[in-house]
Amino acid sequence: MLGSHRWRHWNSVADVALSPDGKLVASAGAEGRVVLRETATGKELANWKGMGVRFAPDGASLAVLDETGVRLLNTADLMEKA
């Protein structure tokens, strides 16, 4: 394998989204895990169960698709939006 282990999923990558400002990258692996990382360092900020990801156009929210539906997370504090 090439690259740092920080950037790896343990299975194939199913989806990738880059925040509008380019500071965050979210990826969804075929193993059912979504990971949010700093783009510059690869540092993992959070992970959730899921299979798809999208950033809102303003970058304030991250949509995570899982088997129950779509959850919206605030990218500032990584908490689920009501």
Secondary structure, 3 states (H helix, E strand, C coil): CCCCHHHCCCCCEEEEEECCCCCEEEEEECCCEEEEEECCCCCEEEEEECCEEEECCCCCEEEEEECCEEEEEECCCCCECC
